[in-house]
Amino acid sequence: MQSGLFTDRSRELREKMEYVSSLDLVKNQAIMVDKKGINNSQSQSKIIRISLSTPKLGRGLESINQLKKSELAWTTDLKTLNINDNYYEVIYENDDLNPWKLILKK
């Protein structure tokens, strides 16, 4: 800070979130958060930074099963979702957002 310059410590995260915000499916739609994914300090820190950059942040969900059809959510738990049975679709995932993934309930 002494030089008067601010550093963009989360540049990659910010750029990825700008891309997510530009997706037609995401525009003007609230994105929920699966609170079960907040199970350690790393996932908590990451979802806080993701949430700050989410254009329209929705409520926290106790379970991803609370997600209604056509709603979006950030989650970490893809193992319990029926991705193969097409109940959910992964909309966006990236190493910079890991372990969080954006999903859509079909």
C-alpha positions as YAML, in Angstrom:
chain: A
units: angstrom
residues:
- id: 1
  name: MET
  ca: [0.00, 0.00, 0.00]
- id: 2
  name: GLN
  ca: [2.86, 2.41, 0.57]
- id: 3
  name: SER
  ca: [3.33, 2.91, -3.13]
- id: 4
  name: GLY
  ca: [-0.28, 3.95, -3.44]
- id: 5
  name: LEU
  ca: [-1.12, 0.99, -5.70]
- id: 6
  name: PHE
  ca: [-3.77, -1.56, -4.95]
- id: 7
  name: THR
  ca: [-3.17, -5.11, -6.03]
- id: 8
  name: ASP
  ca: [-5.85, -7.29, -7.53]
- id: 9
  name: ARG
  ca: [-5.19, -10.40, -5.44]
- id: 10
  name: SER
  ca: [-8.17, -12.27, -6.85]
- id: 11
  name: ARG
  ca: [-7.87, -11.24, -10.47]
- id: 12
  name: GLU
  ca: [-8.49, -14.74, -11.83]
- id: 13
  name: LEU
  ca: [-11.55, -15.20, -9.62]
- id: 14
  name: ARG
  ca: [-12.90, -11.79, -10.61]
- id: 15
  name: GLU
  ca: [-12.44, -12.53, -14.31]
- id: 16
  name: LYS
  ca: [-14.17, -15.92, -14.00]
- id: 17
  name: MET
  ca: [-17.08, -14.35, -12.13]
- id: 18
  name: GLU
  ca: [-17.40, -11.63, -14.78]
- id: 19
  name: TYR
  ca: [-17.72, -14.42, -17.34]
- id: 20
  name: VAL
  ca: [-20.35, -16.24, -15.23]
- id: 21
  name: SER
  ca: [-22.30, -12.97, -14.90]
- id: 22
  name: SER
  ca: [-22.29, -12.57, -18.68]
- id: 23
  name: LEU
  ca: [-24.02, -15.92, -19.32]
- id: 24
  name: ASP
  ca: [-27.60, -15.46, -20.58]
- id: 25
  name: LEU
  ca: [-28.87, -18.13, -18.21]
- id: 26
  name: VAL
  ca: [-27.46, -16.27, -15.20]
- id: 27
  name: LYS
  ca: [-28.64, -12.76, -16.06]
- id: 28
  name: ASN
  ca: [-31.40, -11.48, -13.76]
- id: 29
  name: GLN
  ca: [-31.63, -14.80, -11.92]
- id: 30
  name: ALA
  ca: [-30.77, -15.31, -8.26]
- id: 31
  name: ILE
  ca: [-28.06, -17.87, -7.53]
- id: 32
  name: MET
  ca: [-28.55, -19.83, -4.32]
- id: 33
  name: VAL
  ca: [-25.76, -21.30, -2.18]
- id: 34
  name: ASP
  ca: [-25.71, -24.90, -0.94]
- id: 35
  name: LYS
  ca: [-24.57, -24.35, 2.65]
- id: 36
  name: LYS
  ca: [-23.54, -28.00, 3.03]
- id: 37
  name: GLY
  ca: [-20.52, -27.15, 0.91]
- id: 38
  name: ILE
  ca: [-19.20, -24.78, 3.54]
- id: 39
  name: ASN
  ca: [-17.38, -27.46, 5.48]
- id: 40
  name: ASN
  ca: [-13.87, -26.05, 5.90]
- id: 41
  name: SER
  ca: [-12.11, -22.70, 5.92]
- id: 42
  name: GLN
  ca: [-11.01, -23.00, 2.28]
- id: 43
  name: SER
  ca: [-14.52, -23.59, 0.91]
- id: 44
  name: GLN
  ca: [-15.90, -20.89, 3.21]
- id: 45
  name: SER
  ca: [-13.34, -18.34, 2.07]
- id: 46
  name: LYS
  ca: [-13.94, -19.18, -1.60]
- id: 47
  name: ILE
  ca: [-17.76, -18.94, -1.39]
- id: 48
  name: ILE
  ca: [-17.48, -15.58, 0.36]
- id: 49
  name: ARG
  ca: [-15.38, -14.25, -2.53]
- id: 50
  name: ILE
  ca: [-17.70, -15.87, -5.10]
- id: 51
  name: SER
  ca: [-20.77, -14.44, -3.35]
- id: 52
  name: LEU
  ca: [-19.34, -10.94, -3.38]
- id: 53
  name: SER
  ca: [-18.99, -11.21, -7.16]
- id: 54
  name: THR
  ca: [-22.33, -12.93, -7.80]
- id: 55
  name: PRO
  ca: [-24.62, -10.39, -9.51]
- id: 56
  name: LYS
  ca: [-27.85, -11.53, -7.83]
- id: 57
  name: LEU
  ca: [-27.15, -13.67, -4.79]
- id: 58
  name: GLY
  ca: [-30.04, -15.76, -3.54]
- id: 59
  name: ARG
  ca: [-30.62, -17.43, -0.21]
- id: 60
  name: GLY
  ca: [-28.62, -20.21, 1.40]
- id: 61
  name: LEU
  ca: [-30.01, -23.72, 1.09]
- id: 62
  name: GLU
  ca: [-29.73, -26.33, 3.82]
- id: 63
  name: SER
  ca: [-29.85, -28.98, 1.10]
- id: 64
  name: ILE
  ca: [-29.55, -28.90, -2.66]
- id: 65
  name: ASN
  ca: [-32.89, -30.74, -2.69]
- id: 66
  name: GLN
  ca: [-34.54, -27.40, -1.79]
- id: 67
  name: LEU
  ca: [-33.60, -26.07, -5.22]
- id: 68
  name: LYS
  ca: [-36.63, -25.63, -7.45]
- id: 69
  name: LYS
  ca: [-36.78, -26.36, -11.17]
- id: 70
  name: SER
  ca: [-34.84, -23.83, -13.28]
- id: 71
  name: GLU
  ca: [-33.02, -22.40, -10.24]
- id: 72
  name: LEU
  ca: [-29.26, -21.98, -10.05]
- id: 73
  name: ALA
  ca: [-26.99, -22.74, -7.12]
- id: 74
  name: TRP
  ca: [-23.36, -22.86, -6.11]
- id: 75
  name: THR
  ca: [-22.53, -26.31, -4.73]
- id: 76
  name: THR
  ca: [-19.53, -28.49, -3.96]
- id: 77
  name: ASP
  ca: [-21.31, -31.82, -3.78]
- id: 78
  name: LEU
  ca: [-21.73, -33.28, -7.24]
- id: 79
  name: LYS
  ca: [-21.51, -36.86, -5.97]
- id: 80
  name: THR
  ca: [-25.03, -36.87, -4.55]
- id: 81
  name: LEU
  ca: [-26.61, -35.16, -7.54]
- id: 82
  name: ASN
  ca: [-28.13, -37.10, -10.41]
- id: 83
  name: ILE
  ca: [-26.07, -35.39, -13.09]
- id: 84
  name: ASN
  ca: [-26.22, -38.51, -15.24]
- id: 85
  name: ASP
  ca: [-30.01, -38.72, -14.89]
- id: 86
  name: ASN
  ca: [-30.31, -35.08, -16.02]
- id: 87
  name: TYR
  ca: [-31.88, -33.70, -12.83]
- id: 88
  name: TYR
  ca: [-29.06, -31.17, -12.61]
- id: 89
  name: GLU
  ca: [-26.72, -29.62, -15.13]
- id: 90
  name: VAL
  ca: [-23.31, -28.17, -14.35]
- id: 91
  name: ILE
  ca: [-23.42, -24.68, -15.85]
- id: 92
  name: TYR
  ca: [-19.90, -23.58, -14.92]
- id: 93
  name: GLU
  ca: [-16.86, -24.99, -13.18]
- id: 94
  name: ASN
  ca: [-13.30, -23.78, -13.14]
- id: 95
  name: ASP
  ca: [-10.15, -24.48, -11.12]
- id: 96
  name: ASP
  ca: [-10.15, -20.89, -9.81]
- id: 97
  name: LEU
  ca: [-13.62, -21.47, -8.30]
- id: 98
  name: ASN
  ca: [-12.86, -24.96, -7.02]
- id: 99
  name: PRO
  ca: [-14.49, -26.64, -5.07]
- id: 100
  name: TRP
  ca: [-17.59, -24.63, -6.06]
- id: 101
  name: LYS
  ca: [-19.59, -25.33, -9.21]
- id: 102
  name: LEU
  ca: [-22.62, -23.55, -10.62]
- id: 103
  name: ILE
  ca: [-25.52, -25.93, -11.29]
- id: 104
  name: LEU
  ca: [-29.02, -25.69, -12.72]
- id: 105
  name: LYS
  ca: [-31.89, -27.88, -11.60]
- id: 106
  name: LYS
  ca: [-33.79, -29.19, -14.63]
...
